[in-house]
Amino acid sequence: MRAIRYICYKLYYLGRVEYRLRIAGIKRNYYNSIAQLHPEASVSSKGSIINHKKDKSLVNVGKQTNIQGELLIMEYGGSINVGEYCYIGEGSRIWSGKKVTIGNRVLISHNVNIHDNIAHPLDAGDRHKDFLHIFLKHPQDNVDYRAAEIVIGDDVWIGFNATILKGVTIGNGAIIGACAVITKDVPPNAVVVGNHSQEILKYL
């Protein structure tokens, strides 16, 4: 009886493994249709790529980069380029309506938000039209999301719950502390903390 149970368990386990591999293969094929992923890049089961433009040239992910979070191209445009040997943690969201460029060897912790636009119009009437467009598929004229490019240099480390807002450049080797809100440029090799006004602690 124990032998039968063992065999049944093994068959169940192997079936689950095969199922997960099949699902992973389907997801990989889909991501390859909407993004340019290096063969050695990976998107985990908790990660995702959403490309509303369906133009694969708009999302580029480099060698040995691991995506645990979300890369999203807005409906009206945008692009995301992630370099080699990067990590994007679980729950992190990179949303682009203009352009987000991330260098090599960049570590982005969990629950980080990187947005190169304001997501919704400032005018209340336009916001309601935006809502109707998103959820009820109403037609929509051009809307100003005030998008501005974000550039993150090589060897940057971004701590958990940090937020990087539109138009910011973060220099090579900089460290962004946990829960920091970055609204202006960060020099290379600086350590920045705080969520009210940026305070540069020191240069490495």
N, C-alpha and C positions, 0 to 999 in steps of 0.2 A: 504493500500500500504506500509506504514511504517513497519507494522508487517511482511509482506512478505519479505521486504528487510532485516529486522532484522534476520528472520529465515534463509534466504539465506546466510547472512554473517556468522551466527553461524555455518551452515553446512560447509561453505568454511573453516572457522577457525579450526573447529574440524578435517576436512580432512587434513589440513596442519599439525596439531599437530600429527595426526596419521601417516602421511607420514614421518615426522621427526623422530618420535619414531621408525618407521620401519627401516629407514636408519641407525639410531644410533644402533639398534640391530644387523643389518647386519655387520656394521663396528666392533662392539664389538666382534661378533663371529669370524670375520676374524682376529682381533688382538689376540684373544685367541688361534688361530691356529698357530701364528708365534711368540708369546711371552707368558711369564708367568706373567699374571696380577693378582694381588690380587683382590678378588671380590669387595673390597672397593676402589680400584684404579680407576681413570677415565682418558679417553683421550677425550679432547673436540673436537668439530666439526672442529676447526682450527688446532688441533694437528694431528700427524701421527706417525706410526711406520713402518719403511721399513726394512725388514730383507731379504737381498739377499740370505742368506744361508738357509732360511726356517727352521732353527733349533730353536725351541721355547725356548730351554734351554739357548740360547745366550742373551736373553733379559728378565730381571726380574724387575718388578715394584712393590714396596711395598704398604702397607696399607695406604689409604687416600692420596696417591700421585696423583697430578693432572698434566697431560701433556697437555700443550697448544702449545708446539713446536714440534720438529721432533727428533726421535731417529732412527738412521740408522746404520745398520751393513753392512760393505763393502762386495763386492762379494768374496773377498779372505779370509774373516774371521773377527774376532773381537767379542767383547761381551760388553754389557751395563747392569750394575746392579744399580738400583736406590732404595734407602731405603724408609723408611716410612715417611709420613707427609712432602713430598717434593713438590715443585712447580717448573715447568719448563715453563717459559713465552712464549708468542706468538712470533714467528719468531726465537726463539732460536734453534740451531742445535747441536746435539751431534752425531758425526760421529766416528765410531770405526772400526779400522782394527786390533787392538790388544786387549785392555781391558780398559774400563772406569768404575770406581767404585765410586758411589756417596753415601754418608752416609745418616743418618736420619736427618730430619728437615732442609734440605738444600733448600734455596730460590734462584732460578736462574731467573733473570729478563728477559725482552724481548730483542731479537736480540743479545743474547749471543752465541758465537761459542766455542765449546769444541771439539777439533780434536786431536786424538792420533796418527795421521800420517800426512804425507806431501801432501796427496791427489793425487799427480802426480809424476812420476819419475823425478829426477834431469837432466838426460841426455835428450837432445832435441829429439834425434831419438827415445828413449824409450817413451817419452811423446807423440810423434806422433802415435806410435803403440798403446799406451793407448787410445788415441782419437779414432783410428780406431776400437778398441775393444769395447769401450763404445757405439759409435754411429752407427757403421756399422757391429758390431758383428764379427769382425775378430778374429781368434784365438790368444791367447796371452800366452807367456811363463811367468814364475814366475818373478815378478817385485818387486824391493825393494822400498817400500813406507816408509821405515825407521820408522815404527810404534813403539811406546813406551808407556807403560801403564800410565794412568792418575788416580790418587786417590784423591778424594775430601772428606774430613772428615765430621763429624757430625756438624750441626749448622753453616754451612758456608753460607754467603750471598754474591752473585755475582751480581754486578750492571749491568745496561743495557749497551749493546754494548761492553762488555768485551770479551776478547779472551783468552782462556786457551789452550796452545799448548802442544804437546806431551811430555811425560816423566816427567810431573809435579806432585808433591804432595802438596796439600793444607791442612794444619793442621786444627784440630777441632776449630770451633769458629772464624775462620778468616773472614775478610770482604775484598772483592775485589771491588774497586771503579769503577764507570762508566767509560767505554772506556779504562780500563786498559788492557795491553797486558802482560800475565803472561808466562814467558819463563823459570823460575826456581822455585824451591820449596819455599813455603810460610810457615813460622812457625805458630803454633797454636796461635790463638787470635790476630794475627797481622792485621793491617789495611794497605792495599796496594793500591797505586794509580799510575797513570802514564803510558804512552805508549811508552816511549823510553828506560828507564831503571827502573826497579822496585825500588820504594822508600817505605820503611816501615815507616809509619808515627809514629806508637806507638803500644804498647801492651796494650790490654784492661785490 
